Amino acid sequence: MKVAVLGASGRAGSEITKELAARGHAVVAVARKPEAIPALSGVTPVAGDASDSAALAEIIKGSDAVISALHHDVTAETLLSALKAAGVPRLLVTGGAGSLEVAPGVRLIDTPDFPEAFKPYALPGVAFLDDLRGETQIDWTFFSPPALIEEGPRLGAFRTGGDQLITDDKGESKISFADYAIAMVDELEQHKHSHARFTAAY
């Protein structure tokens, strides 16, 4: 497939770009600083600002899908408008963990243990998912990481779920950026969560 990755120079974006390239996909790697994008076969670095919907539409035109690894500083409306203008049918989004449920109807962000300092960063992701849920024209997928996503080994083994936070037998909820990228590209190829959110963790 031809895939446009937004935020391709960031930690999640660079791992997703590497995983796509390793599987033989053609990647249009978009970032404000394209010189920071990994130099890989099949990867075309492009300078771009995703907050400019019209300019982004020109960059992503001809892609089979867009994967956004941005930090929700660009609204769902902006990205969806760009995809519609470009005729790109699929959007996969690197989401946040805050909107995952820890009990029926109880989101992680609403629990007493969720740090107040993190809420300004988490709330835009919650709003982004809410906006996506009203979208019918673009085939979207929102991929929430577990509570902790960090640098670590590429194990290739993890569990996936829907709207509930995944924890291990120690109560921990985590994944490496490398394994998060595997799960994202698996979703691109296997297309299991159309118009839905999913998560993955060890």
Buried (B, 14 or more C-beta within 10 A) or exposed (E): BBBBBBBBBBBBBBBBBBBBBBBEBBBBBBBEEBEBBBEBEBBBBBEBEBBBBEEBBEBBBEBBBBBBBBBBEBBBEBBBBBBBBBEBBBBBBBBBBBBBBBEEEEBBBBEEEBEEEEEEBBBBBBBBBEBBBEBEEBBBBBBBBBBEBEEBEBEEEBBBBEBEBBBEEEEEBBBBBBBBBBBBBBBBEEEEBEEEBBBBBB
